[in-house]
Amino acid sequence: MADQITREMTIAQVVHDYGDKVIPVFLAHGLMCFGCAVARFENIEQGAIAHGIDVEALVKDLNAAVSEQPAE
């Protein structure tokens, strides 16, 4: 299955599309600017680089979070 979230997507777009599934991932990686006005324009890669975060690990964890099946 192809990744649903890519490094080129804006932070705001990812939060809008996946909400509660991705916010804990951003927080765990130390990227807390998802509520910032810049998040509307800054993509995941730009935000991660600006905060010294491993882009590959962040995108991998974001995709894992949105791929998880809800508990029954």
PyMOL Python script that loads the backbone (N, CA, C, O; Angstrom):
from pymol import cmd

cmd.read_pdbstr("""\
ATOM      1  N   MET A   1       0.846  -1.176   0.000  1.00  0.00           N
ATOM      2  CA  MET A   1       0.000   0.000   0.000  1.00  0.00           C
ATOM      3  C   MET A   1       0.895   1.244   0.000  1.00  0.00           C
ATOM      4  O   MET A   1       1.870   1.310   0.748  1.00  0.00           O
ATOM      5  N   ALA A   2       0.574   2.189  -0.807  1.00  0.00           N
ATOM      6  CA  ALA A   2       1.348   3.429  -0.909  1.00  0.00           C
ATOM      7  C   ALA A   2       1.087   4.296   0.317  1.00  0.00           C
ATOM      8  O   ALA A   2       0.021   4.234   0.929  1.00  0.00           O
ATOM      9  N   ASP A   3       2.085   5.106   0.659  1.00  0.00           N
ATOM     10  CA  ASP A   3       1.924   6.024   1.783  1.00  0.00           C
ATOM     11  C   ASP A   3       0.784   6.994   1.493  1.00  0.00           C
ATOM     12  O   ASP A   3       0.620   7.473   0.370  1.00  0.00           O
ATOM     13  N   GLN A   4       0.016   7.267   2.515  1.00  0.00           N
ATOM     14  CA  GLN A   4      -1.072   8.229   2.387  1.00  0.00           C
ATOM     15  C   GLN A   4      -0.569   9.645   2.651  1.00  0.00           C
ATOM     16  O   GLN A   4      -1.101  10.618   2.117  1.00  0.00           O
ATOM     17  N   ILE A   5       0.460   9.739   3.480  1.00  0.00           N
ATOM     18  CA  ILE A   5       1.020  11.034   3.852  1.00  0.00           C
ATOM     19  C   ILE A   5       2.420  11.122   3.277  1.00  0.00           C
ATOM     20  O   ILE A   5       3.220  10.197   3.415  1.00  0.00           O
ATOM     21  N   THR A   6       2.712  12.250   2.627  1.00  0.00           N
ATOM     22  CA  THR A   6       4.043  12.455   2.055  1.00  0.00           C
ATOM     23  C   THR A   6       4.669  13.697   2.664  1.00  0.00           C
ATOM     24  O   THR A   6       3.980  14.538   3.241  1.00  0.00           O
ATOM     25  N   ARG A   7       5.969  13.798   2.529  1.00  0.00           N
ATOM     26  CA  ARG A   7       6.714  14.931   3.087  1.00  0.00           C
ATOM     27  C   ARG A   7       6.333  16.247   2.436  1.00  0.00           C
ATOM     28  O   ARG A   7       6.589  17.309   3.001  1.00  0.00           O
ATOM     29  N   GLU A   8       5.725  16.198   1.256  1.00  0.00           N
ATOM     30  CA  GLU A   8       5.348  17.410   0.538  1.00  0.00           C
ATOM     31  C   GLU A   8       4.009  18.001   0.992  1.00  0.00           C
ATOM     32  O   GLU A   8       3.684  19.138   0.652  1.00  0.00           O
ATOM     33  N   MET A   9       3.242  17.234   1.751  1.00  0.00           N
ATOM     34  CA  MET A   9       1.934  17.700   2.213  1.00  0.00           C
ATOM     35  C   MET A   9       2.127  18.753   3.306  1.00  0.00           C
ATOM     36  O   MET A   9       3.054  18.663   4.110  1.00  0.00           O
ATOM     37  N   THR A  10       1.240  19.751   3.325  1.00  0.00           N
ATOM     38  CA  THR A  10       1.343  20.749   4.388  1.00  0.00           C
ATOM     39  C   THR A  10       0.937  20.113   5.717  1.00  0.00           C
ATOM     40  O   THR A  10       0.141  19.175   5.766  1.00  0.00           O
ATOM     41  N   ILE A  11       1.503  20.647   6.775  1.00  0.00           N
ATOM     42  CA  ILE A  11       1.184  20.157   8.108  1.00  0.00           C
ATOM     43  C   ILE A  11      -0.315  20.331   8.370  1.00  0.00           C
ATOM     44  O   ILE A  11      -0.968  19.424   8.886  1.00  0.00           O
ATOM     45  N   ALA A  12      -0.851  21.488   8.017  1.00  0.00           N
ATOM     46  CA  ALA A  12      -2.271  21.768   8.237  1.00  0.00           C
ATOM     47  C   ALA A  12      -3.158  20.797   7.460  1.00  0.00           C
ATOM     48  O   ALA A  12      -4.200  20.374   7.961  1.00  0.00           O
ATOM     49  N   GLN A  13      -2.755  20.445   6.248  1.00  0.00           N
ATOM     50  CA  GLN A  13      -3.541  19.501   5.440  1.00  0.00           C
ATOM     51  C   GLN A  13      -3.601  18.139   6.121  1.00  0.00           C
ATOM     52  O   GLN A  13      -4.659  17.512   6.175  1.00  0.00           O
ATOM     53  N   VAL A  14      -2.474  17.689   6.633  1.00  0.00           N
ATOM     54  CA  VAL A  14      -2.428  16.385   7.294  1.00  0.00           C
ATOM     55  C   VAL A  14      -3.283  16.389   8.559  1.00  0.00           C
ATOM     56  O   VAL A  14      -4.020  15.437   8.814  1.00  0.00           O
ATOM     57  N   VAL A  15      -3.186  17.461   9.353  1.00  0.00           N
ATOM     58  CA  VAL A  15      -3.995  17.551  10.563  1.00  0.00           C
ATOM     59  C   VAL A  15      -5.474  17.630  10.202  1.00  0.00           C
ATOM     60  O   VAL A  15      -6.307  17.004  10.858  1.00  0.00           O
ATOM     61  N   HIS A  16      -5.803  18.384   9.176  1.00  0.00           N
ATOM     62  CA  HIS A  16      -7.205  18.493   8.735  1.00  0.00           C
ATOM     63  C   HIS A  16      -7.738  17.136   8.279  1.00  0.00           C
ATOM     64  O   HIS A  16      -8.852  16.753   8.638  1.00  0.00           O
ATOM     65  N   ASP A  17      -6.948  16.411   7.492  1.00  0.00           N
ATOM     66  CA  ASP A  17      -7.409  15.144   6.919  1.00  0.00           C
ATOM     67  C   ASP A  17      -7.442  14.001   7.924  1.00  0.00           C
ATOM     68  O   ASP A  17      -8.304  13.127   7.827  1.00  0.00           O
ATOM     69  N   TYR A  18      -6.523  13.985   8.888  1.00  0.00           N
ATOM     70  CA  TYR A  18      -6.374  12.818   9.765  1.00  0.00           C
ATOM     71  C   TYR A  18      -6.524  13.127  11.254  1.00  0.00           C
ATOM     72  O   TYR A  18      -6.530  12.210  12.075  1.00  0.00           O
ATOM     73  N   GLY A  19      -6.645  14.397  11.608  1.00  0.00           N
ATOM     74  CA  GLY A  19      -6.938  14.832  12.970  1.00  0.00           C
ATOM     75  C   GLY A  19      -6.251  14.109  14.110  1.00  0.00           C
ATOM     76  O   GLY A  19      -5.024  14.103  14.216  1.00  0.00           O
ATOM     77  N   ASP A  20      -7.071  13.494  14.968  1.00  0.00           N
ATOM     78  CA  ASP A  20      -6.585  12.885  16.198  1.00  0.00           C
ATOM     79  C   ASP A  20      -5.593  11.753  15.987  1.00  0.00           C
ATOM     80  O   ASP A  20      -4.863  11.396  16.912  1.00  0.00           O
ATOM     81  N   LYS A  21      -5.554  11.192  14.807  1.00  0.00           N
ATOM     82  CA  LYS A  21      -4.601  10.112  14.544  1.00  0.00           C
ATOM     83  C   LYS A  21      -3.173  10.633  14.416  1.00  0.00           C
ATOM     84  O   LYS A  21      -2.229   9.931  14.779  1.00  0.00           O
ATOM     85  N   VAL A  22      -2.999  11.848  13.909  1.00  0.00           N
ATOM     86  CA  VAL A  22      -1.647  12.344  13.638  1.00  0.00           C
ATOM     87  C   VAL A  22      -1.117  13.319  14.688  1.00  0.00           C
ATOM     88  O   VAL A  22       0.097  13.469  14.823  1.00  0.00           O
ATOM     89  N   ILE A  23      -1.990  13.976  15.422  1.00  0.00           N
ATOM     90  CA  ILE A  23      -1.524  14.945  16.411  1.00  0.00           C
ATOM     91  C   ILE A  23      -0.576  14.304  17.422  1.00  0.00           C
ATOM     92  O   ILE A  23       0.471  14.888  17.703  1.00  0.00           O
ATOM     93  N   PRO A  24      -0.888  13.126  17.986  1.00  0.00           N
ATOM     94  CA  PRO A  24       0.055  12.511  18.921  1.00  0.00           C
ATOM     95  C   PRO A  24       1.413  12.193  18.282  1.00  0.00           C
ATOM     96  O   PRO A  24       2.439  12.225  18.961  1.00  0.00           O
ATOM     97  N   VAL A  25       1.420  11.892  16.999  1.00  0.00           N
ATOM     98  CA  VAL A  25       2.677  11.591  16.300  1.00  0.00           C
ATOM     99  C   VAL A  25       3.517  12.860  16.175  1.00  0.00           C
ATOM    100  O   VAL A  25       4.715  12.845  16.458  1.00  0.00           O
ATOM    101  N   PHE A  26       2.895  13.946  15.756  1.00  0.00           N
ATOM    102  CA  PHE A  26       3.619  15.218  15.688  1.00  0.00           C
ATOM    103  C   PHE A  26       4.200  15.566  17.061  1.00  0.00           C
ATOM    104  O   PHE A  26       5.364  15.955  17.156  1.00  0.00           O
ATOM    105  N   LEU A  27       3.407  15.429  18.116  1.00  0.00           N
ATOM    106  CA  LEU A  27       3.869  15.747  19.464  1.00  0.00           C
ATOM    107  C   LEU A  27       5.022  14.840  19.895  1.00  0.00           C
ATOM    108  O   LEU A  27       5.999  15.307  20.480  1.00  0.00           O
ATOM    109  N   ALA A  28       4.906  13.557  19.609  1.00  0.00           N
ATOM    110  CA  ALA A  28       5.954  12.596  19.991  1.00  0.00           C
ATOM    111  C   ALA A  28       7.285  12.919  19.321  1.00  0.00           C
ATOM    112  O   ALA A  28       8.348  12.658  19.883  1.00  0.00           O
ATOM    113  N   HIS A  29       7.223  13.484  18.127  1.00  0.00           N
ATOM    114  CA  HIS A  29       8.444  13.837  17.398  1.00  0.00           C
ATOM    115  C   HIS A  29       8.940  15.242  17.747  1.00  0.00           C
ATOM    116  O   HIS A  29       9.991  15.669  17.270  1.00  0.00           O
ATOM    117  N   GLY A  30       8.190  15.945  18.567  1.00  0.00           N
ATOM    118  CA  GLY A  30       8.610  17.290  18.969  1.00  0.00           C
ATOM    119  C   GLY A  30       8.215  18.374  17.990  1.00  0.00           C
ATOM    120  O   GLY A  30       8.741  19.486  18.045  1.00  0.00           O
ATOM    121  N   LEU A  31       7.296  18.063  17.096  1.00  0.00           N
ATOM    122  CA  LEU A  31       6.816  19.060  16.132  1.00  0.00           C
ATOM    123  C   LEU A  31       5.459  19.558  16.624  1.00  0.00           C
ATOM    124  O   LEU A  31       4.423  18.951  16.354  1.00  0.00           O
ATOM    125  N   MET A  32       5.484  20.654  17.337  1.00  0.00           N
ATOM    126  CA  MET A  32       4.279  21.148  17.997  1.00  0.00           C
ATOM    127  C   MET A  32       3.659  22.326  17.273  1.00  0.00           C
ATOM    128  O   MET A  32       2.747  22.966  17.797  1.00  0.00           O
ATOM    129  N   CYS A  33       4.137  22.616  16.087  1.00  0.00           N
ATOM    130  CA  CYS A  33       3.661  23.792  15.362  1.00  0.00           C
ATOM    131  C   CYS A  33       2.458  23.489  14.475  1.00  0.00           C
ATOM    132  O   CYS A  33       2.116  24.299  13.612  1.00  0.00           O
ATOM    133  N   PHE A  34       1.815  22.352  14.665  1.00  0.00           N
ATOM    134  CA  PHE A  34       0.673  22.021  13.806  1.00  0.00           C
ATOM    135  C   PHE A  34      -0.479  22.996  13.974  1.00  0.00           C
ATOM    136  O   PHE A  34      -1.339  23.078  13.097  1.00  0.00           O
ATOM    137  N   GLY A  35      -0.522  23.737  15.074  1.00  0.00           N
ATOM    138  CA  GLY A  35      -1.563  24.733  15.276  1.00  0.00           C
ATOM    139  C   GLY A  35      -1.133  26.136  14.879  1.00  0.00           C
ATOM    140  O   GLY A  35      -1.925  27.076  14.951  1.00  0.00           O
ATOM    141  N   CYS A  36       0.105  26.277  14.467  1.00  0.00           N
ATOM    142  CA  CYS A  36       0.677  27.570  14.099  1.00  0.00           C
ATOM    143  C   CYS A  36       0.159  28.014  12.720  1.00  0.00           C
ATOM    144  O   CYS A  36      -0.167  27.181  11.875  1.00  0.00           O
ATOM    145  N   ALA A  37       0.090  29.306  12.510  1.00  0.00           N
ATOM    146  CA  ALA A  37      -0.358  29.832  11.219  1.00  0.00           C
ATOM    147  C   ALA A  37       0.549  29.396  10.075  1.00  0.00           C
ATOM    148  O   ALA A  37       0.087  29.232   8.946  1.00  0.00           O
ATOM    149  N   VAL A  38       1.834  29.207  10.359  1.00  0.00           N
ATOM    150  CA  VAL A  38       2.785  28.792   9.324  1.00  0.00           C
ATOM    151  C   VAL A  38       2.484  27.377   8.831  1.00  0.00           C
ATOM    152  O   VAL A  38       2.827  27.029   7.702  1.00  0.00           O
ATOM    153  N   ALA A  39       1.850  26.568   9.666  1.00  0.00           N
ATOM    154  CA  ALA A  39       1.538  25.184   9.300  1.00  0.00           C
ATOM    155  C   ALA A  39       0.646  25.097   8.059  1.00  0.00           C
ATOM    156  O   ALA A  39       0.611  24.069   7.382  1.00  0.00           O
ATOM    157  N   ARG A  40      -0.067  26.178   7.771  1.00  0.00           N
ATOM    158  CA  ARG A  40      -0.914  26.181   6.568  1.00  0.00           C
ATOM    159  C   ARG A  40      -0.081  26.170   5.299  1.00  0.00           C
ATOM    160  O   ARG A  40      -0.536  25.693   4.259  1.00  0.00           O
ATOM    161  N   PHE A  41       1.137  26.692   5.380  1.00  0.00           N
ATOM    162  CA  PHE A  41       1.979  26.831   4.200  1.00  0.00           C
ATOM    163  C   PHE A  41       3.196  25.910   4.227  1.00  0.00           C
ATOM    164  O   PHE A  41       3.730  25.546   3.179  1.00  0.00           O
ATOM    165  N   GLU A  42       3.628  25.539   5.419  1.00  0.00           N
ATOM    166  CA  GLU A  42       4.845  24.747   5.564  1.00  0.00           C
ATOM    167  C   GLU A  42       4.516  23.269   5.403  1.00  0.00           C
ATOM    168  O   GLU A  42       3.570  22.757   6.001  1.00  0.00           O
ATOM    169  N   ASN A  43       5.324  22.592   4.578  1.00  0.00           N
ATOM    170  CA  ASN A  43       5.078  21.164   4.437  1.00  0.00           C
ATOM    171  C   ASN A  43       5.798  20.399   5.541  1.00  0.00           C
ATOM    172  O   ASN A  43       6.582  20.975   6.295  1.00  0.00           O
ATOM    173  N   ILE A  44       5.530  19.113   5.631  1.00  0.00           N
ATOM    174  CA  ILE A  44       6.099  18.290   6.694  1.00  0.00           C
ATOM    175  C   ILE A  44       7.623  18.339   6.669  1.00  0.00           C
ATOM    176  O   ILE A  44       8.261  18.460   7.715  1.00  0.00           O
ATOM    177  N   GLU A  45       8.197  18.247   5.492  1.00  0.00           N
ATOM    178  CA  GLU A  45       9.658  18.261   5.393  1.00  0.00           C
ATOM    179  C   GLU A  45      10.229  19.583   5.913  1.00  0.00           C
ATOM    180  O   GLU A  45      11.192  19.574   6.681  1.00  0.00           O
ATOM    181  N   GLN A  46       9.664  20.692   5.515  1.00  0.00           N
ATOM    182  CA  GLN A  46      10.153  21.998   5.956  1.00  0.00           C
ATOM    183  C   GLN A  46      10.037  22.140   7.473  1.00  0.00           C
ATOM    184  O   GLN A  46      10.965  22.613   8.129  1.00  0.00           O
ATOM    185  N   GLY A  47       8.910  21.735   8.021  1.00  0.00           N
ATOM    186  CA  GLY A  47       8.711  21.822   9.464  1.00  0.00           C
ATOM    187  C   GLY A  47       9.686  20.944  10.228  1.00  0.00           C
ATOM    188  O   GLY A  47      10.250  21.357  11.241  1.00  0.00           O
ATOM    189  N   ALA A  48       9.879  19.728   9.732  1.00  0.00           N
ATOM    190  CA  ALA A  48      10.799  18.808  10.399  1.00  0.00           C
ATOM    191  C   ALA A  48      12.232  19.337  10.360  1.00  0.00           C
ATOM    192  O   ALA A  48      12.934  19.308  11.371  1.00  0.00           O
ATOM    193  N   ILE A  49      12.657  19.813   9.214  1.00  0.00           N
ATOM    194  CA  ILE A  49      14.019  20.336   9.085  1.00  0.00           C
ATOM    195  C   ILE A  49      14.213  21.543  10.001  1.00  0.00           C
ATOM    196  O   ILE A  49      15.245  21.663  10.661  1.00  0.00           O
ATOM    197  N   ALA A  50      13.229  22.432  10.041  1.00  0.00           N
ATOM    198  CA  ALA A  50      13.334  23.633  10.871  1.00  0.00           C
ATOM    199  C   ALA A  50      13.465  23.302  12.353  1.00  0.00           C
ATOM    200  O   ALA A  50      14.034  24.076  13.123  1.00  0.00           O
ATOM    201  N   HIS A  51      12.933  22.142  12.748  1.00  0.00           N
ATOM    202  CA  HIS A  51      12.962  21.766  14.160  1.00  0.00           C
ATOM    203  C   HIS A  51      13.941  20.624  14.446  1.00  0.00           C
ATOM    204  O   HIS A  51      13.948  20.070  15.545  1.00  0.00           O
ATOM    205  N   GLY A  52      14.766  20.275  13.458  1.00  0.00           N
ATOM    206  CA  GLY A  52      15.775  19.237  13.660  1.00  0.00           C
ATOM    207  C   GLY A  52      15.200  17.839  13.850  1.00  0.00           C
ATOM    208  O   GLY A  52      15.742  17.032  14.606  1.00  0.00           O
ATOM    209  N   ILE A  53      14.112  17.563  13.165  1.00  0.00           N
ATOM    210  CA  ILE A  53      13.418  16.280  13.302  1.00  0.00           C
ATOM    211  C   ILE A  53      13.704  15.413  12.080  1.00  0.00           C
ATOM    212  O   ILE A  53      13.784  15.916  10.959  1.00  0.00           O
ATOM    213  N   ASP A  54      13.857  14.122  12.298  1.00  0.00           N
ATOM    214  CA  ASP A  54      14.099  13.153  11.226  1.00  0.00           C
ATOM    215  C   ASP A  54      12.836  13.045  10.360  1.00  0.00           C
ATOM    216  O   ASP A  54      11.818  12.510  10.799  1.00  0.00           O
ATOM    217  N   VAL A  55      12.913  13.551   9.146  1.00  0.00           N
ATOM    218  CA  VAL A  55      11.752  13.600   8.246  1.00  0.00           C
ATOM    219  C   VAL A  55      11.252  12.204   7.924  1.00  0.00           C
ATOM    220  O   VAL A  55      10.048  11.951   7.969  1.00  0.00           O
ATOM    221  N   GLU A  56      12.159  11.298   7.598  1.00  0.00           N
ATOM    222  CA  GLU A  56      11.766   9.934   7.219  1.00  0.00           C
ATOM    223  C   GLU A  56      11.016   9.247   8.362  1.00  0.00           C
ATOM    224  O   GLU A  56       9.981   8.619   8.140  1.00  0.00           O
ATOM    225  N   ALA A  57      11.536   9.365   9.569  1.00  0.00           N
ATOM    226  CA  ALA A  57      10.895   8.725  10.722  1.00  0.00           C
ATOM    227  C   ALA A  57       9.520   9.335  10.991  1.00  0.00           C
ATOM    228  O   ALA A  57       8.570   8.618  11.308  1.00  0.00           O
ATOM    229  N   LEU A  58       9.418  10.642  10.866  1.00  0.00           N
ATOM    230  CA  LEU A  58       8.147  11.314  11.090  1.00  0.00           C
ATOM    231  C   LEU A  58       7.098  10.853  10.090  1.00  0.00           C
ATOM    232  O   LEU A  58       5.986  10.493  10.478  1.00  0.00           O
ATOM    233  N   VAL A  59       7.436  10.861   8.821  1.00  0.00           N
ATOM    234  CA  VAL A  59       6.483  10.448   7.779  1.00  0.00           C
ATOM    235  C   VAL A  59       6.101   8.972   7.958  1.00  0.00           C
ATOM    236  O   VAL A  59       4.939   8.604   7.787  1.00  0.00           O
ATOM    237  N   LYS A  60       7.068   8.145   8.298  1.00  0.00           N
ATOM    238  CA  LYS A  60       6.791   6.722   8.527  1.00  0.00           C
ATOM    239  C   LYS A  60       5.796   6.555   9.667  1.00  0.00           C
ATOM    240  O   LYS A  60       4.836   5.794   9.546  1.00  0.00           O
ATOM    241  N   ASP A  61       6.016   7.262  10.776  1.00  0.00           N
ATOM    242  CA  ASP A  61       5.125   7.151  11.924  1.00  0.00           C
ATOM    243  C   ASP A  61       3.745   7.747  11.646  1.00  0.00           C
ATOM    244  O   ASP A  61       2.737   7.227  12.125  1.00  0.00           O
ATOM    245  N   LEU A  62       3.696   8.822  10.885  1.00  0.00           N
ATOM    246  CA  LEU A  62       2.395   9.392  10.507  1.00  0.00           C
ATOM    247  C   LEU A  62       1.597   8.397   9.685  1.00  0.00           C
ATOM    248  O   LEU A  62       0.404   8.208   9.926  1.00  0.00           O
ATOM    249  N   ASN A  63       2.239   7.761   8.720  1.00  0.00           N
ATOM    250  CA  ASN A  63       1.543   6.775   7.894  1.00  0.00           C
ATOM    251  C   ASN A  63       1.125   5.551   8.696  1.00  0.00           C
ATOM    252  O   ASN A  63       0.061   4.982   8.452  1.00  0.00           O
ATOM    253  N   ALA A  64       1.952   5.143   9.647  1.00  0.00           N
ATOM    254  CA  ALA A  64       1.577   4.023  10.511  1.00  0.00           C
ATOM    255  C   ALA A  64       0.329   4.374  11.328  1.00  0.00           C
ATOM    256  O   ALA A  64      -0.557   3.540  11.507  1.00  0.00           O
ATOM    257  N   ALA A  65       0.270   5.603  11.816  1.00  0.00           N
ATOM    258  CA  ALA A  65      -0.870   6.029  12.629  1.00  0.00           C
ATOM    259  C   ALA A  65      -2.163   6.050  11.834  1.00  0.00           C
ATOM    260  O   ALA A  65      -3.210   5.667  12.356  1.00  0.00           O
ATOM    261  N   VAL A  66      -2.116   6.486  10.594  1.00  0.00           N
ATOM    262  CA  VAL A  66      -3.352   6.561   9.811  1.00  0.00           C
ATOM    263  C   VAL A  66      -3.723   5.212   9.216  1.00  0.00           C
ATOM    264  O   VAL A  66      -4.848   5.035   8.748  1.00  0.00           O
ATOM    265  N   SER A  67      -2.809   4.267   9.224  1.00  0.00           N
ATOM    266  CA  SER A  67      -3.087   2.942   8.684  1.00  0.00           C
ATOM    267  C   SER A  67      -3.641   1.995   9.730  1.00  0.00           C
ATOM    268  O   SER A  67      -4.192   0.950   9.384  1.00  0.00           O
ATOM    269  N   GLU A  68      -3.504   2.341  11.016  1.00  0.00           N
ATOM    270  CA  GLU A  68      -3.981   1.472  12.086  1.00  0.00           C
ATOM    271  C   GLU A  68      -5.487   1.320  12.018  1.00  0.00           C
ATOM    272  O   GLU A  68      -6.226   2.274  11.780  1.00  0.00           O
ATOM    273  N   GLN A  69      -5.912   0.089  12.236  1.00  0.00           N
ATOM    274  CA  GLN A  69      -7.340  -0.195  12.264  1.00  0.00           C
ATOM    275  C   GLN A  69      -7.879   0.135  13.649  1.00  0.00           C
ATOM    276  O   GLN A  69      -7.217  -0.157  14.645  1.00  0.00           O
ATOM    277  N   PRO A  70      -9.048   0.729  13.737  1.00  0.00           N
ATOM    278  CA  PRO A  70      -9.611   1.024  15.051  1.00  0.00           C
ATOM    279  C   PRO A  70      -9.899  -0.259  15.825  1.00  0.00           C
ATOM    280  O   PRO A  70     -10.232  -1.287  15.236  1.00  0.00           O
ATOM    281  N   ALA A  71      -9.769  -0.191  17.151  1.00  0.00           N
ATOM    282  CA  ALA A  71     -10.059  -1.353  17.993  1.00  0.00           C
ATOM    283  C   ALA A  71     -11.555  -1.644  17.953  1.00  0.00           C
ATOM    284  O   ALA A  71     -12.384  -0.735  17.906  1.00  0.00           O
ATOM    285  N   GLU A  72     -11.876  -2.922  17.973  1.00  0.00           N
ATOM    286  CA  GLU A  72     -13.298  -3.306  17.937  1.00  0.00           C
ATOM    287  C   GLU A  72     -13.806  -3.621  19.310  1.00  0.00           C
ATOM    288  O   GLU A  72     -14.978  -3.962  19.472  1.00  0.00           O
TER     289      GLU A  72
END
""", "prot")
cmd.dss("prot")
cmd.show_as("cartoon", "prot")
cmd.util.cbc("prot")
cmd.orient("prot")
